């Protein structure tokens, strides 16, 4: 079926990508002239602009994915290959050399998928050179293309009735598939290279599927993306700290870290062996992007059962400014994993005993919390599938539902030994131990691993639980066992285990189960990860915890939205520190408890409030209610992006600014005075990302608004006076209320 809308300048497809048949290139609309020009509006401020489309050039030799912010050009003759990747916002080209669309290793031999050769130098790519490029012998050959709309990677049932902006899923945009058939010297197979381009953001997604066209075929490994990118820096001598191309790349094959930099094993930047004319004397400039699994996947592809790779996400930055790049990254996560915008208040109940859980549910309901999680050390055991045990928690879940509270619990997966038969096996010794990230860990595709996930599914289905904290998630351990039920050997063990854990998380997402996972599993369905802190610091004296907490939030929100990271509040002792470190009895440390609520809710960051209760007296209950009600009143702006003002250091005011140009309350500044004396300052506050341009109306707390003229650099000078050891906030709007 041809998908062509001759009225709109973008291609609109009314059927799913999988059902669209290949279209002729001349059925595509021509690339609009304005898509070659730099955008006149800022996409971080503009809403509903920059629609994605699939176009052609007038010579009918190139297909273009474009949304006015990003353009990717595909030459389709004599074979298909990317010949341009441009950031329209800056007018810069990020591609300097043509490479295959992918590489697959089948039955022991590597085959390029598409690609063109004949470029004389690899510093840059001229259009006249593109016209002269030829097909690479022995490569998979382009056989057609399909167009459509974006598709959800997996179902998502929203956990909360109220969402900050009710983000769409899947993200709106267009899909393009390039089809390739195997050459005569290769096993009969087809490869599809899939692209999605999203509306309103310079972001695309890429993945491949490999299918057998005859008998079963072995896929040893693959490269889903190869980009010869324009180098960000040229150095003749050795460089210990290279500037990388201004392109953020990550895949949904991620694990073993709480931050994206350490959780992307499939993404690598290295030297380009074809780049003979680079500046670096030893030709080691890191300017070749390759996205491939470190191990395997070692998959046997049966006819009718195609293999699907991980997904690669590529975000083109239009600036080198740290704050702007951070805002773009945070927009990316809200786009491709919108469940991270769910930001419920969670009480981590210290006991799973029935009467204790009922009390926790009651206190959560009375104070405005939204979830109760039977935390680590509570005695809760998800691996106990005894019907009587499950029935206890089914009744508690039903009771929680009457209070509009979601109930769930904690389970530890990795960082423990299960048995010699079920732990991951060291390929050097043929035995468990000395190889896994945590010393010993179970193999997810052993009999124990398969039973473990079956037990969790059974428990959640029968007890109707809706929150899971999954600690020690799969850290990427490969396994050399040849006796485990779910993998053959070392080469397929990492891939199969990763698919096991992500399949489980996606099952949770489809059921509306909220996921806390202290590893980078956002793209696979996890909702929240640790903001980034050292656990031992919660054993420090309370006063030190306040400052360090604010530092952790300031630092963590460079790569996370406020709703993506959790913090920690030791209502009861955690690891150590005694009475000086804990808040219990709450009534005796109410000022500190109130400051912690202010720190966290004022940043839009939820914490693990871990203890036996949320309040112990009427006065304590009123304090918790006060701050929860305040948070919910300003929730939309508090859950919005943070502009980093001054980092906490205990020496002077520190502050952050929440911004959201789509809201009536488009800014909220939180300032904290850590000193024992009042502090009076004039803060120079930049309001650019609030969307305000000429005038701002600012009110401190619930006082009357004052008018401020915004200067040509989008700044206002805001006088503040903060009492000792306290917080204040300032509401910013474009209209006087």
C-alpha positions as CSV (number, residue, x, y, z in Angstrom):
1,X,0.0,0.0,0.0
2,X,1.3,3.4,-0.8
3,X,1.3,6.0,2.0
4,X,1.1,9.4,0.4
5,X,-0.6,12.6,1.5
6,X,-0.3,15.1,-1.3
7,X,-1.7,17.9,0.8
8,X,0.5,17.8,3.9
9,X,4.3,18.2,3.5
10,X,5.0,15.1,5.5
11,X,4.2,11.5,4.7
12,X,1.3,10.2,6.7
13,X,0.8,6.4,6.9
14,X,-2.5,5.0,8.2
15,X,-1.4,1.4,8.7
16,X,1.3,-0.1,10.7
17,X,4.8,-0.4,9.4
18,X,4.7,-4.2,9.2
19,X,1.8,-4.1,6.8
20,X,3.0,-1.5,4.4
21,X,4.4,-2.7,1.2
22,X,7.4,-1.1,-0.6
23,X,6.6,2.2,-2.3
24,X,8.2,3.7,-5.3
25,X,10.5,6.6,-4.4
26,X,8.6,9.0,-6.7
27,X,5.5,8.6,-4.6
28,X,7.3,10.4,-1.8
29,X,7.0,14.2,-1.4
30,X,10.0,16.4,-2.2
31,X,12.0,17.6,0.7
32,X,10.6,21.1,1.5
33,X,13.1,23.9,1.0
34,X,12.7,25.0,4.7
35,X,14.1,21.7,5.8
36,X,17.5,22.9,4.5
37,X,17.3,26.1,6.5
38,X,18.2,26.6,10.2
39,X,15.1,26.6,12.4
40,X,13.8,30.0,13.4
41,X,12.4,28.8,16.7
42,X,14.0,26.9,19.6
43,X,12.6,23.3,19.6
44,X,13.1,23.1,23.4
45,X,10.5,25.9,23.7
46,X,8.3,25.3,20.7
47,X,5.4,22.8,21.2
48,X,3.8,20.9,18.3
49,X,6.4,22.0,15.8
50,X,9.0,20.1,13.7
51,X,6.9,17.2,12.4
52,X,8.8,14.3,11.1
53,X,8.4,13.1,7.5
54,X,9.9,10.9,4.8
55,X,10.9,12.7,1.6
56,X,12.9,12.4,-1.6
57,X,15.2,14.6,-3.6
58,X,14.3,15.6,-7.2
59,X,16.8,13.2,-8.7
60,X,14.9,10.3,-7.1
61,X,18.1,8.8,-5.9
62,X,17.9,9.7,-2.2
63,X,15.3,9.2,0.5
64,X,15.4,11.6,3.4
65,X,14.2,11.4,7.0
66,X,13.7,14.9,8.2
67,X,11.9,16.9,10.8
68,X,13.5,20.3,10.3
69,X,16.0,19.6,13.1
70,X,17.7,16.4,11.8
71,X,18.2,15.2,8.3
72,X,19.4,11.7,7.3
73,X,19.9,11.1,3.6
74,X,19.9,7.6,2.1
75,X,21.3,7.0,-1.3
76,X,19.5,4.0,-2.8
77,X,21.5,3.5,-6.0
78,X,23.6,1.4,-6.8
79,X,23.1,0.3,-3.2
80,X,21.6,1.9,-0.1
81,X,23.7,3.9,2.3
82,X,23.6,6.9,4.5
83,X,25.3,9.8,2.7
84,X,24.4,12.7,5.0
85,X,23.5,13.2,8.7
86,X,22.9,16.9,9.3
87,X,21.9,19.0,12.3
88,X,19.6,21.5,10.7
89,X,19.6,23.8,13.8
90,X,23.3,24.5,13.3
91,X,23.8,23.7,9.7
92,X,26.6,21.2,10.6
93,X,27.2,17.9,8.9
94,X,28.0,15.0,11.3
95,X,28.9,12.5,8.6
96,X,32.3,12.6,6.8
97,X,32.4,9.2,5.1
98,X,30.0,6.5,3.8
99,X,29.8,3.1,5.5
100,X,27.4,0.1,5.4
101,X,24.0,0.4,7.0
102,X,24.9,-2.6,9.1
103,X,27.2,-5.6,9.2
104,X,26.2,-9.2,10.0
105,X,28.3,-12.2,10.6
106,X,26.5,-15.3,9.3
107,X,28.0,-18.8,9.4
108,X,31.5,-17.4,10.2
109,X,31.7,-14.7,7.6
110,X,31.1,-10.9,7.8
111,X,28.8,-9.3,5.2
112,X,28.2,-5.5,4.8
113,X,24.5,-4.6,4.6
114,X,24.3,-1.9,1.9
115,X,27.1,0.7,1.8
116,X,29.0,2.4,-1.1
117,X,32.7,2.6,-1.8
118,X,35.1,4.8,-3.8
119,X,35.4,7.9,-1.6
120,X,38.8,9.4,-2.3
121,X,39.4,10.9,1.2
122,X,37.4,10.4,4.4
123,X,37.7,13.9,5.9
124,X,34.4,15.0,4.3
125,X,31.9,13.9,1.7
126,X,31.3,16.0,-1.4
127,X,28.0,15.5,-3.4
128,X,29.9,14.9,-6.6
129,X,31.7,12.0,-4.9
130,X,28.4,10.5,-3.9
131,X,27.4,10.4,-7.6
132,X,30.5,8.3,-8.4
133,X,30.3,5.8,-5.5
134,X,29.9,2.1,-6.4
135,X,28.5,-1.0,-4.8
136,X,30.8,-3.0,-2.5
137,X,31.1,-6.6,-3.9
138,X,29.7,-9.3,-1.6
139,X,27.4,-6.9,0.3
140,X,23.6,-7.4,1.0
141,X,21.8,-5.5,-1.8
142,X,19.0,-3.0,-1.4
143,X,15.7,-4.4,-2.6
144,X,13.1,-1.8,-1.6
145,X,11.7,0.3,1.3
146,X,8.6,0.6,3.4
147,X,7.2,3.6,5.2
148,X,4.9,4.0,8.1
149,X,4.4,5.5,11.5
150,X,6.2,4.8,14.8
151,X,5.4,1.7,16.8
152,X,5.5,1.1,20.5
153,X,8.4,-1.1,21.5
154,X,6.2,-2.8,24.1
155,X,2.8,-2.0,25.7
156,X,2.7,0.5,28.5
157,X,-0.2,0.7,31.0
158,X,0.1,3.9,33.1
159,X,0.4,3.3,36.8
160,X,-0.9,6.7,37.9
161,X,-4.2,8.1,36.9
162,X,-2.6,11.5,36.8
163,X,0.4,12.1,34.7
164,X,2.3,15.4,34.4
165,X,1.8,15.9,30.7
166,X,0.1,12.6,29.7
167,X,3.0,11.8,27.3
168,X,2.1,9.9,24.1
169,X,3.1,6.3,23.5
170,X,4.6,5.5,21.0
171,X,6.2,8.9,20.4
172,X,4.7,10.5,17.3
173,X,6.8,10.3,14.2
174,X,7.5,8.3,11.1
175,X,9.1,4.9,10.4
176,X,11.3,3.9,7.4
177,X,12.5,0.3,6.6
178,X,15.3,-0.4,4.1
179,X,15.1,-4.0,2.8
180,X,18.2,-5.9,1.7
181,X,18.7,-9.4,0.2
182,X,21.7,-11.6,0.6
183,X,24.4,-11.8,-2.2
184,X,24.9,-15.1,-4.0
185,X,27.9,-16.0,-1.9
186,X,26.0,-15.7,1.4
187,X,23.5,-18.0,3.2
188,X,20.0,-17.1,1.9
189,X,18.8,-14.4,4.3
190,X,17.2,-10.9,4.4
191,X,18.1,-8.0,6.5
192,X,15.8,-5.1,7.3
193,X,17.2,-1.8,8.6
194,X,14.6,0.1,10.5
195,X,14.6,3.8,11.3
196,X,12.2,6.0,13.3
197,X,12.3,9.8,13.4
198,X,10.3,11.6,16.1
199,X,8.4,14.8,16.0
200,X,9.8,17.9,17.7
201,X,13.3,16.5,18.6
202,X,16.5,15.8,16.7
203,X,16.3,12.1,17.6
204,X,16.2,8.9,15.6
205,X,16.1,5.3,16.4
206,X,17.7,2.4,14.4
207,X,17.6,-1.4,14.6
208,X,17.9,-4.4,12.3
209,X,16.0,-7.6,11.8
210,X,17.6,-10.7,10.2
211,X,15.5,-13.4,8.6
212,X,16.4,-16.8,7.1
213,X,15.3,-17.1,3.5
214,X,15.8,-20.9,3.5
215,X,17.4,-23.2,6.0
216,X,18.4,-22.1,9.5
217,X,21.3,-19.7,9.7
218,X,23.7,-18.9,12.5
219,X,24.1,-15.2,13.4
220,X,27.4,-14.9,15.3
221,X,27.4,-11.1,15.7
222,X,26.3,-7.9,14.1
223,X,26.8,-4.1,14.0
224,X,23.5,-2.3,14.0
225,X,25.1,1.1,13.3
226,X,28.4,2.3,11.8
227,X,28.9,6.0,11.5
228,X,32.1,7.7,10.3
229,X,31.4,10.9,12.2
230,X,33.0,14.3,11.8
231,X,35.6,14.5,14.6
232,X,35.0,17.1,17.3
233,X,38.7,17.7,17.8
234,X,41.9,17.2,15.8
235,X,45.2,16.5,17.6
236,X,48.5,15.5,16.1
237,X,49.9,14.0,19.3
238,X,48.4,11.7,21.9
239,X,45.3,13.1,23.6
240,X,44.2,11.7,27.0
241,X,40.8,13.4,26.9
242,X,39.4,13.6,23.4
243,X,36.4,15.7,22.7
244,X,33.8,13.4,21.2
245,X,31.4,14.2,18.3
246,X,28.4,16.2,19.5
247,X,26.1,13.3,19.3
248,X,24.6,11.3,22.2
249,X,24.2,7.6,21.4
250,X,22.8,4.8,23.6
251,X,21.0,1.5,23.1
252,X,18.4,-0.3,25.1
253,X,20.9,-3.0,25.7
254,X,22.1,-1.4,28.9
255,X,23.0,-2.7,32.4
256,X,25.6,-2.7,35.2
257,X,25.5,1.0,36.1
258,X,23.2,3.7,37.4
259,X,24.5,6.2,34.9
260,X,24.3,6.1,31.1
261,X,28.0,6.5,30.6
262,X,28.8,3.2,32.3
263,X,25.7,1.4,31.1
264,X,26.1,1.3,27.3
265,X,28.4,-1.7,26.5
266,X,27.1,-1.8,22.9
267,X,28.2,1.7,22.0
268,X,31.9,2.4,21.2
269,X,33.8,5.2,19.6
270,X,37.2,4.2,18.1
271,X,39.7,5.0,15.4
272,X,38.7,4.7,11.8
273,X,41.1,2.4,9.8
274,X,40.0,4.0,6.5
275,X,40.7,7.5,7.7
276,X,44.3,7.8,6.3
277,X,44.2,11.6,6.0
278,X,43.3,12.5,9.6
279,X,45.5,14.9,11.6
280,X,46.4,12.5,14.4
281,X,49.9,11.1,13.5
282,X,49.1,7.6,14.7
283,X,45.5,7.7,13.2
284,X,43.8,7.2,16.5
285,X,41.2,9.9,16.5
286,X,38.0,8.4,18.0
287,X,35.5,9.3,15.3
288,X,34.0,5.9,14.2
289,X,30.8,4.9,16.0
290,X,30.0,1.2,16.1
291,X,27.0,-0.2,17.9
292,X,27.4,-4.0,18.5
293,X,27.1,-6.5,21.3
294,X,30.3,-7.2,23.2
295,X,29.5,-10.9,23.3
296,X,27.4,-12.8,20.7
297,X,24.5,-12.8,20.2
298,X,25.2,-16.3,18.9
299,X,21.6,-16.9,17.7
300,X,20.3,-19.6,15.4
301,X,17.7,-18.0,13.1
302,X,15.0,-20.4,12.1
303,X,12.7,-19.8,9.0
304,X,9.8,-17.6,10.0
305,X,11.4,-16.5,13.3
306,X,13.4,-13.3,12.5
307,X,16.1,-12.0,14.9
308,X,15.6,-8.5,16.1
309,X,18.6,-6.4,17.4
310,X,18.7,-3.9,20.2
311,X,17.7,-0.4,19.4
312,X,20.1,2.5,18.9
313,X,19.0,6.0,19.8
314,X,20.9,9.0,18.3
315,X,20.4,12.5,19.6
316,X,22.0,15.3,17.7
317,X,23.1,18.1,20.0
318,X,22.8,21.7,18.7
319,X,25.1,23.2,21.3
320,X,28.1,22.5,23.4
321,X,26.6,24.2,26.4
322,X,26.3,21.7,29.3
323,X,22.9,22.9,30.5
324,X,21.4,22.9,27.0
325,X,22.8,19.5,26.2
326,X,21.4,18.2,29.5
327,X,17.9,19.6,28.7
328,X,18.0,17.9,25.3
329,X,19.0,14.6,26.9
330,X,16.2,14.8,29.5
331,X,13.7,15.6,26.7
332,X,14.9,12.5,24.9
333,X,14.1,10.3,27.9
334,X,10.6,11.8,28.3
335,X,10.1,11.0,24.6
336,X,11.3,7.4,24.3
337,X,10.5,6.2,27.8
338,X,7.7,8.4,29.0
339,X,6.9,6.1,32.0
340,X,9.8,7.9,33.7
341,X,7.5,10.9,34.1
342,X,5.5,8.9,36.7
343,X,6.7,10.3,40.0
344,X,4.7,8.8,42.9
345,X,5.4,9.4,46.6
346,X,6.6,6.0,48.0
347,X,6.8,4.9,51.6
348,X,9.3,2.1,52.1
349,X,7.7,0.1,54.9
350,X,10.3,-1.6,57.1
351,X,8.1,-4.6,58.0
352,X,6.0,-6.9,55.8
353,X,4.0,-8.2,58.7
354,X,0.3,-7.9,58.0
355,X,-0.6,-5.4,60.8
356,X,2.5,-3.3,59.9
357,X,1.6,-3.1,56.3
358,X,-2.0,-2.1,57.1
359,X,-0.6,0.7,59.3
360,X,1.8,1.8,56.5
361,X,-1.1,1.9,54.0
362,X,-3.2,4.0,56.4
363,X,-0.4,6.4,57.1
364,X,0.4,6.7,53.4
365,X,-3.2,7.5,52.6
366,X,-3.6,10.0,55.4
367,X,-0.5,12.0,54.4
368,X,-1.0,11.9,50.6
369,X,1.6,9.3,49.7
370,X,0.7,7.1,46.7
371,X,2.6,3.8,47.1
372,X,3.8,1.5,49.8
373,X,6.7,-0.8,49.1
374,X,7.7,-3.6,51.5
375,X,11.4,-2.7,51.4
376,X,14.6,-4.6,51.8
377,X,15.0,-6.2,55.2
378,X,11.2,-6.2,55.7
379,X,10.9,-10.0,55.5
380,X,8.9,-9.9,52.3
381,X,9.7,-12.9,50.0
382,X,8.5,-12.8,46.4
383,X,9.9,-16.2,45.9
384,X,7.5,-17.8,48.3
385,X,4.5,-18.9,46.1
386,X,2.7,-20.8,48.8
387,X,-1.0,-20.0,48.3
388,X,-1.6,-19.0,51.9
389,X,1.4,-16.6,51.8
390,X,0.2,-15.0,48.6
391,X,-3.4,-14.7,49.9
392,X,-2.1,-12.5,52.8
393,X,-0.8,-9.9,50.3
394,X,-3.8,-10.2,47.9
395,X,-5.9,-9.1,50.8
396,X,-3.5,-6.3,51.7
397,X,-3.4,-5.2,48.0
398,X,-7.2,-5.1,47.9
399,X,-7.2,-3.1,51.1
400,X,-4.6,-0.7,49.7
401,X,-6.8,-0.2,46.6
402,X,-9.7,1.0,48.8
403,X,-7.3,3.8,50.0
404,X,-6.0,4.4,46.4
405,X,-2.6,3.2,47.4
406,X,-0.5,0.9,45.2
407,X,1.3,-1.9,47.1
408,X,4.4,-3.9,46.2
409,X,7.7,-5.2,47.4
410,X,11.4,-5.8,47.1
411,X,13.3,-8.7,45.5
412,X,17.1,-9.3,45.1
413,X,18.2,-10.9,41.8
414,X,22.0,-10.7,41.3
415,X,24.9,-10.2,43.8
416,X,24.2,-13.6,45.5
417,X,25.1,-17.2,44.9
418,X,22.3,-19.7,44.2
419,X,24.1,-23.0,43.6
420,X,27.0,-24.4,41.6
421,X,24.5,-25.7,39.0
422,X,22.7,-22.4,38.5
423,X,25.4,-19.6,39.0
424,X,27.1,-18.1,36.0
425,X,30.2,-20.2,35.0
426,X,33.6,-18.7,34.5
427,X,34.9,-19.5,31.0
428,X,38.5,-19.8,32.3
429,X,37.8,-22.3,35.0
430,X,34.5,-24.0,34.0
431,X,33.2,-23.3,37.5
432,X,31.3,-20.4,39.2
433,X,33.2,-17.7,41.0
434,X,35.8,-15.0,40.2
435,X,34.1,-13.9,37.0
436,X,30.7,-12.3,37.7
437,X,30.4,-8.6,38.4
438,X,29.4,-9.3,42.0
439,X,31.7,-12.3,42.5
440,X,28.8,-14.9,42.2
441,X,25.5,-14.4,40.5
442,X,22.8,-16.7,39.2
443,X,22.4,-17.2,35.5
444,X,19.0,-16.0,34.4
445,X,18.7,-18.8,31.9
446,X,19.5,-21.6,34.4
447,X,16.7,-23.6,35.7
448,X,16.7,-21.5,38.9
449,X,16.6,-18.3,36.8
450,X,13.6,-19.4,34.7
451,X,11.8,-20.5,37.9
452,X,12.6,-17.2,39.6
453,X,10.8,-15.1,37.0
454,X,7.9,-17.6,36.8
455,X,7.5,-17.1,40.6
456,X,7.6,-13.3,40.4
457,X,4.9,-13.3,37.6
458,X,2.8,-15.8,39.6
459,X,3.0,-13.7,42.8
460,X,2.2,-10.4,41.1
461,X,-0.7,-11.9,39.1
462,X,-2.3,-13.6,42.1
463,X,-1.6,-10.9,44.7
464,X,-2.4,-8.1,42.2
465,X,0.7,-6.2,43.4
466,X,1.6,-3.1,41.4
467,X,5.1,-1.9,42.6
468,X,8.4,-3.8,42.3
469,X,11.8,-2.8,43.5
470,X,14.2,-5.1,41.7
471,X,17.6,-4.9,43.3
472,X,20.8,-6.2,41.9
473,X,19.3,-6.5,38.4
474,X,21.1,-8.4,35.7
475,X,24.6,-6.8,35.4
476,X,25.6,-8.3,32.1
477,X,27.3,-11.5,33.3
478,X,28.0,-14.0,30.5
479,X,27.9,-17.7,31.3
480,X,30.1,-20.5,30.0
481,X,27.8,-23.3,31.0
482,X,26.6,-25.7,28.3
483,X,24.0,-27.3,30.6
484,X,21.6,-24.4,31.3
485,X,18.2,-24.6,29.9
486,X,17.9,-21.2,28.3
487,X,21.3,-20.8,26.5
488,X,23.6,-23.0,24.6
489,X,27.1,-21.7,25.5
490,X,29.0,-18.5,26.4
491,X,28.3,-16.8,23.0
492,X,24.5,-16.7,23.4
493,X,24.4,-16.4,27.2
494,X,24.6,-12.6,27.6
495,X,22.0,-11.9,24.9
496,X,19.6,-14.5,26.2
497,X,19.8,-13.3,29.8
498,X,19.4,-9.7,28.7
499,X,16.3,-10.7,26.7
500,X,15.0,-12.5,29.8
501,X,15.3,-9.5,32.1
502,X,14.0,-7.0,29.6
503,X,11.1,-9.3,28.7
504,X,10.1,-9.4,32.3
505,X,10.3,-5.7,32.8
506,X,8.2,-5.2,29.7
507,X,5.6,-7.6,31.0
508,X,5.5,-5.5,34.2
509,X,5.0,-2.3,32.1
510,X,2.1,-4.0,30.2
511,X,0.4,-4.7,33.6
512,X,1.1,-1.2,35.0
513,X,3.6,-2.4,37.5
514,X,5.8,0.5,38.7
515,X,9.5,-0.4,38.6
516,X,12.4,0.8,40.8
517,X,15.6,-0.7,39.4
518,X,19.0,0.5,40.6
519,X,20.5,0.1,37.1
520,X,20.0,1.8,33.7
521,X,17.0,-0.1,32.5
522,X,14.8,2.9,31.6
523,X,14.6,2.0,27.9
524,X,13.5,-1.5,28.8
525,X,10.6,-0.3,31.1
526,X,12.2,0.7,34.4
527,X,10.6,3.9,35.9
528,X,13.2,5.0,38.4
529,X,16.8,4.4,39.4
530,X,18.9,5.9,42.2
531,X,19.7,9.6,41.6
532,X,23.3,8.9,42.5
533,X,24.5,8.7,46.1
534,X,26.9,6.8,48.4
535,X,24.8,4.6,50.7
536,X,27.3,5.0,53.7
537,X,26.6,8.8,53.7
538,X,23.1,8.1,55.2
539,X,25.0,7.1,58.3
540,X,26.5,10.6,58.7
541,X,25.0,13.1,61.1
542,X,21.7,14.5,60.0
543,X,23.0,18.0,59.3
544,X,25.6,16.7,56.9
545,X,23.0,14.5,55.1
546,X,21.0,17.7,54.3
547,X,23.8,19.3,52.3
548,X,25.0,16.2,50.6
549,X,21.5,15.3,49.6
550,X,21.2,18.7,47.8
551,X,24.5,18.1,46.1
552,X,23.4,14.6,45.0
553,X,20.2,16.0,43.4
554,X,22.1,18.9,41.8
555,X,24.6,16.5,40.2
556,X,22.2,13.7,39.3
557,X,19.8,15.9,37.4
558,X,22.4,16.6,34.7
559,X,21.5,13.2,33.2
560,X,18.1,12.5,34.8
561,X,14.8,14.3,35.1
562,X,13.7,14.8,38.7
563,X,11.3,11.9,38.4
564,X,14.0,9.5,37.1
565,X,16.0,9.3,40.3
566,X,15.3,8.4,43.9
567,X,17.0,9.6,47.0
568,X,17.0,8.1,50.5
569,X,15.7,9.2,53.9
570,X,16.7,7.0,56.9
571,X,13.7,7.4,59.1
572,X,15.2,4.4,61.0
573,X,18.9,3.6,61.2
574,X,20.5,2.5,57.9
575,X,23.9,0.7,58.1
576,X,25.1,2.8,61.0
577,X,25.4,6.2,62.6
578,X,23.1,5.6,65.5
579,X,20.8,8.3,66.8
580,X,22.8,11.1,65.2
581,X,22.1,9.8,61.7
582,X,18.4,8.8,62.0
583,X,15.2,10.8,62.3
584,X,13.3,8.4,64.6
585,X,11.7,9.4,66.9
586,X,10.3,11.7,64.2
587,X,8.8,14.2,66.7
588,X,12.2,14.8,68.2
589,X,13.8,15.8,64.9
590,X,10.8,17.5,63.2
591,X,12.8,20.5,61.9
592,X,15.2,18.1,60.2
593,X,12.4,15.9,58.8
594,X,10.7,19.0,57.5
595,X,13.9,20.2,55.8
596,X,14.3,16.8,54.1
597,X,10.8,17.0,52.8
598,X,11.5,20.5,51.5
599,X,14.8,19.5,49.9
600,X,13.3,16.5,48.1
601,X,9.8,17.6,47.1
602,X,11.2,21.1,46.2
603,X,13.4,19.4,43.7
604,X,10.6,17.2,42.4
605,X,12.6,14.1,43.6
606,X,11.1,11.3,45.5
607,X,12.9,9.3,48.2
608,X,12.9,6.0,49.9
609,X,11.3,7.1,53.1
610,X,12.4,3.9,54.9
611,X,11.1,3.2,58.4
612,X,8.2,1.8,60.4
613,X,6.0,4.9,60.0
614,X,5.7,8.3,58.3
615,X,4.5,10.1,61.4
616,X,4.5,9.4,65.1
617,X,2.4,12.4,66.5
618,X,-0.3,14.7,65.3
619,X,2.3,17.5,64.8
620,X,4.4,15.2,62.7
621,X,1.5,14.2,60.6
622,X,0.6,17.8,59.9
623,X,4.1,18.6,58.8
624,X,4.2,15.7,56.3
625,X,0.7,16.6,55.0
626,X,1.7,20.2,54.6
627,X,4.7,19.4,52.3
628,X,2.9,16.7,50.4
629,X,0.0,19.1,49.7
630,X,2.4,21.8,48.7
631,X,4.2,19.4,46.3
632,X,0.9,18.3,44.7
633,X,-0.2,21.9,44.3
634,X,2.9,22.7,42.2
635,X,3.6,19.1,41.0
636,X,3.6,19.9,37.3
637,X,6.4,22.5,37.5
638,X,8.3,20.7,40.3
639,X,8.4,17.5,38.1
640,X,9.7,19.6,35.2
641,X,13.3,20.3,34.2
642,X,15.9,21.7,36.5
643,X,18.2,24.6,35.6
644,X,21.3,24.3,37.8
645,X,21.8,27.5,39.7
646,X,24.3,27.2,42.6
647,X,25.5,23.9,44.0
648,X,25.2,23.3,47.7
649,X,28.4,23.7,49.7
650,X,27.2,24.8,53.2
651,X,28.8,28.2,52.7
652,X,26.1,30.3,51.1
653,X,22.7,30.0,49.4
654,X,22.2,27.2,46.9
655,X,19.4,27.2,44.4
656,X,17.8,25.5,41.5
657,X,15.2,26.7,39.0
658,X,12.4,24.4,37.6
659,X,11.3,25.4,34.1
660,X,8.5,24.5,31.7
661,X,7.4,26.9,29.0
662,X,4.2,24.9,28.4
663,X,2.8,25.6,31.8
664,X,1.1,28.8,33.2
665,X,3.5,28.5,36.2
666,X,6.6,28.3,33.9
667,X,9.2,28.7,36.6
668,X,9.8,27.8,40.3
669,X,13.0,28.7,42.1
670,X,13.9,26.8,45.3
671,X,16.6,28.4,47.4
672,X,18.1,27.1,50.7
673,X,20.1,28.9,53.4
674,X,22.4,26.4,55.2
675,X,23.8,29.0,57.6
676,X,22.8,30.0,61.1
677,X,22.3,33.6,60.1
678,X,19.9,35.2,57.5
679,X,21.2,35.6,54.0
680,X,20.2,38.4,51.7
681,X,21.3,38.3,48.1
682,X,20.5,39.5,44.6
683,X,20.3,36.4,42.4
684,X,20.8,36.8,38.7
685,X,18.4,34.3,37.3
686,X,18.2,33.3,33.6
687,X,14.6,32.7,32.5
688,X,15.2,31.7,28.9
689,X,13.9,28.2,29.3
690,X,10.7,29.4,31.0
691,X,9.7,30.8,27.6
692,X,9.3,34.3,29.1
693,X,10.8,37.1,27.0
694,X,9.9,40.6,28.2
695,X,8.4,40.5,31.7
696,X,8.1,38.0,34.6
697,X,5.8,38.1,37.5
698,X,7.4,36.6,40.6
699,X,5.9,35.9,44.0
700,X,7.7,34.6,47.0
701,X,5.7,31.7,48.4
702,X,2.1,32.8,48.6
703,X,2.8,36.6,48.7
704,X,1.8,39.1,46.1
705,X,3.6,39.0,42.8
706,X,6.2,41.6,41.8
707,X,7.0,42.5,38.2
708,X,10.5,42.1,36.7
709,X,11.7,43.3,33.4
710,X,13.7,40.6,31.6
711,X,16.9,41.9,30.0
712,X,18.2,41.1,26.6
713,X,20.1,38.0,28.0
714,X,16.8,36.7,29.5
715,X,18.0,37.5,33.1
716,X,16.2,39.1,36.0
717,X,17.8,40.3,39.2
718,X,15.8,38.7,42.0
719,X,16.3,39.9,45.6
720,X,16.0,37.1,48.2
721,X,16.2,37.1,51.9
722,X,16.2,33.6,53.4
723,X,16.0,33.0,57.2
724,X,18.6,30.7,58.9
725,X,18.6,27.0,58.0
726,X,15.5,27.3,55.9
727,X,14.1,27.2,52.4
728,X,12.0,29.6,50.3
729,X,10.5,29.3,46.9
730,X,9.6,31.8,44.1
731,X,6.8,31.2,41.6
732,X,7.2,32.7,38.1
733,X,4.5,33.4,35.5
734,X,3.9,35.5,32.5
735,X,0.7,37.1,33.8
736,X,0.0,38.9,37.0
737,X,-2.4,36.9,39.2
